[in-house]
Amino acid sequence: MGEIGDRAWQRMLSGRRLDILNPSPLDIEIEDIALGLSRLARWNGQTHGEHGYSVAQHSILVTELVATNSPDMPVQCLLAGLLHDGPEFVTSDLVTPFKRAVGKGYMELEARMAEAIHTAFGLPAVLPEQWRAAVDSADRLAAFLEAVHLAGFSELEARRLFGWKKSMPAIEIDPWSSAIAREKFLAVFLDLKSGGHHCRKRWESPRRSASGR
């Protein structure tokens, strides 16, 4: 077959040619990730609001929850939270039941892409267990909140599905346009890369909404 038939790479708008099966950290650009995640809908687009709820906005919510619920975590853990769904700018956001059905091959590709993204932005390729636990807990809480506020689940049903037993934080979620989600994702990334002082100060204030006011 010719190059198109054998192709395992994607051309990004940055100009990078990213090998999807064996990604190189040198071909990872944060602008490509921000663009892709800002246009990728969580919950297969089945959410309330004028705009789809993007993976970029979800990623900011997870980062905020890591900062507020695990305040002793280093800024690198917050960056890991922001990038926890980074591979989805290439692999897309499969809802959990479908992801499990697709199986091991998808998980391996996702893990490979995650390692390349971590390396590209100065994180350990494989995150420390304590960081991973903090991000996973925040991700589960974010999913619970999104399910109740956006995706039509009752609180009881969401608690059962996501295993959340604590009180429900007083948070509102208002989906952003893709342009705003991209802009805010990049702003949080740049702040975290420079020490995270602005984000930490803002997230320590009384919370008015779930992801970035």
CORWO-V305744 format. One record per residue. N is the residue number from 1. SS is DSSP state (@ for helix, = for strand, . for the rest). PHI is phi in radians with two decimals (NA if undefined). PSI is psi in radians with two decimals (NA if undefined). Layout:
N_SS_PHI_PSI / N_SS_PHI_PSI
//
This chain:
1_._NA_2.77 / 2_._-1.37_-3.09 / 3_@_-1.07_-0.65 / 4_@_-1.14_-0.75 / 5_@_-1.15_-0.57 / 6_@_-1.61_-0.01 / 7_._-1.10_2.31 / 8_._-2.23_0.52 / 9_=_-2.29_2.84 / 10_=_-2.26_2.40 / 11_=_-1.41_2.18 / 12_._-1.67_2.77 / 13_._-1.19_-0.30 / 14_._-1.23_-0.26 / 15_._1.78_-0.21 / 16_._-1.18_2.57 / 17_=_-1.95_1.76 / 18_=_-1.64_2.11 / 19_=_-1.28_2.00 / 20_._-1.27_-0.57 / 21_._-1.46_-0.60 / 22_._-2.34_1.25 / 23_._-1.19_2.45 / 24_._-1.74_2.37 / 25_@_-0.99_-0.46 / 26_@_-1.19_-0.31 / 27_@_-1.78_0.14 / 28_._-1.67_2.16 / 29_._-2.14_2.34 / 30_@_-1.11_-0.54 / 31_@_-1.11_-0.65 / 32_@_-1.17_-0.73 / 33_@_-1.10_-0.82 / 34_@_-1.07_-0.75 / 35_@_-1.11_-0.85 / 36_@_-1.09_-0.82 / 37_@_-1.23_-0.52 / 38_@_-1.24_-0.34 / 39_._-1.84_0.10 / 40_._-1.87_2.11 / 41_=_-1.52_2.37 / 42_@_-1.30_2.80 / 43_@_1.02_0.52 / 44_@_0.94_0.49 / 45_@_1.39_0.04 / 46_._-1.54_1.18 / 47_._-2.37_2.70 / 48_._-1.23_2.70 / 49_._2.01_2.82 / 50_._-1.17_-0.59 / 51_._-1.92_2.65 / 52_._-1.14_2.63 / 53_._-1.53_1.93 / 54_=_-1.44_2.75 / 55_@_-1.11_-0.56 / 56_@_-1.08_-0.80 / 57_@_-1.16_-0.73 / 58_@_-1.00_-0.72 / 59_@_-1.12_-0.65 / 60_@_-1.18_-0.72 / 61_@_-1.04_-0.79 / 62_@_-1.05_-0.75 / 63_@_-1.09_-0.74 / 64_@_-1.09_-0.71 / 65_@_-1.21_-0.61 / 66_@_-1.07_-0.80 / 67_@_-1.10_-0.69 / 68_@_-1.46_-0.58 / 69_@_-1.65_-0.34 / 70_._-2.30_1.13 / 71_._-1.12_-0.31 / 72_._-1.51_-0.08 / 73_._-1.20_2.50 / 74_._-1.22_2.87 / 75_@_-1.06_-0.48 / 76_@_-1.11_-0.55 / 77_@_-1.21_-0.64 / 78_@_-1.12_-0.70 / 79_@_-1.11_-0.69 / 80_@_-1.07_-0.63 / 81_@_-1.12_-0.76 / 82_@_-1.09_-0.61 / 83_._-1.71_0.17 / 84_._-1.11_-0.48 / 85_._-1.87_0.32 / 86_._-0.91_-0.72 / 87_._-0.99_-0.39 / 88_@_-1.20_-0.20 / 89_@_-1.16_-0.26 / 90_@_-2.00_-0.77 / 91_@_-1.48_-0.22 / 92_._1.26_2.94 / 93_._-1.76_1.67 / 94_._-1.43_2.32 / 95_._-1.08_2.62 / 96_@_-0.93_-0.80 / 97_@_-1.04_-0.68 / 98_@_-1.22_-0.70 / 99_@_-1.05_-0.72 / 100_@_-1.16_-0.64 / 101_@_-1.21_-0.66 / 102_@_-1.12_-0.73 / 103_._1.63_-2.71 / 104_@_-1.08_-0.71 / 105_@_-1.03_-0.78 / 106_@_-1.10_-0.77 / 107_@_-1.06_-0.69 / 108_@_-1.16_-0.74 / 109_@_-1.11_-0.72 / 110_@_-1.11_-0.74 / 111_@_-1.14_-0.69 / 112_@_-1.10_-0.74 / 113_@_-1.17_-0.69 / 114_@_-1.07_-0.74 / 115_@_-1.11_-0.70 / 116_@_-1.13_-0.72 / 117_@_-1.14_-0.80 / 118_@_-1.00_-0.84 / 119_@_-1.09_-0.70 / 120_@_-1.05_-0.55 / 121_._-2.00_0.43 / 122_._1.39_0.31 / 123_._-1.74_2.77 / 124_._-1.05_2.43 / 125_._-0.96_-0.79 / 126_._-1.90_2.10 / 127_._-1.21_2.56 / 128_._-1.01_2.56 / 129_@_-1.00_-0.68 / 130_@_-1.13_-0.69 / 131_@_-1.13_-0.82 / 132_@_-1.06_-0.70 / 133_@_-1.13_-0.71 / 134_@_-1.14_-0.74 / 135_@_-1.20_-0.74 / 136_@_-1.09_-0.71 / 137_@_-1.12_-0.76 / 138_@_-1.15_-0.65 / 139_@_-1.14_-0.70 / 140_@_-1.16_-0.72 / 141_@_-1.14_-0.72 / 142_@_-1.05_-0.76 / 143_@_-1.09_-0.71 / 144_@_-1.06_-0.83 / 145_@_-1.11_-0.76 / 146_@_-1.11_-0.71 / 147_@_-1.02_-0.76 / 148_@_-1.34_-0.80 / 149_@_-1.38_-0.53 / 150_._-2.13_-0.61 / 151_._-1.80_0.18 / 152_._1.45_0.18 / 153_._-1.45_2.55 / 154_._-1.30_2.76 / 155_@_-1.07_-0.69 / 156_@_-1.10_-0.81 / 157_@_-1.10_-0.76 / 158_@_-1.14_-0.68 / 159_@_-1.06_-0.73 / 160_@_-1.16_-0.77 / 161_@_-1.22_-0.69 / 162_@_-1.83_0.06 / 163_._1.12_0.55 / 164_._-1.67_2.07 / 165_._-1.93_-0.23 / 166_._-1.40_3.05 / 167_._-1.13_2.70 / 168_._-1.50_2.11 / 169_._-1.03_2.57 / 170_._-1.41_1.43 / 171_._-2.23_2.47 / 172_._-1.98_2.56 / 173_._-2.20_2.12 / 174_._-2.12_1.89 / 175_._-1.01_2.37 / 176_._-1.58_2.83 / 177_._-1.17_2.80 / 178_@_-1.08_-0.63 / 179_@_-1.12_-0.75 / 180_@_-1.19_-0.72 / 181_@_-1.05_-0.74 / 182_@_-1.10_-0.82 / 183_@_-1.06_-0.79 / 184_@_-1.22_-0.67 / 185_@_-1.04_-0.82 / 186_@_-1.13_-0.67 / 187_@_-1.12_-0.75 / 188_@_-1.14_-0.75 / 189_@_-1.00_-0.87 / 190_@_-1.10_-0.67 / 191_@_-1.15_-0.77 / 192_@_-1.13_-0.66 / 193_@_-1.17_-0.40 / 194_._-1.77_0.24 / 195_._2.10_-0.28 / 196_._1.29_0.31 / 197_@_-1.15_-0.73 / 198_@_-1.15_-0.80 / 199_@_-1.09_-0.81 / 200_@_-1.08_-0.75 / 201_@_-1.09_-0.76 / 202_@_-1.18_-0.74 / 203_@_-1.32_-0.28 / 204_@_-1.38_-0.26 / 205_._-1.30_2.81 / 206_._-0.96_2.31 / 207_._-1.36_2.28 / 208_._-1.89_-0.46 / 209_._-2.62_3.06 / 210_._-1.48_-0.28 / 211_._-2.75_1.07 / 212_._1.96_0.09 / 213_._0.66_NA
//
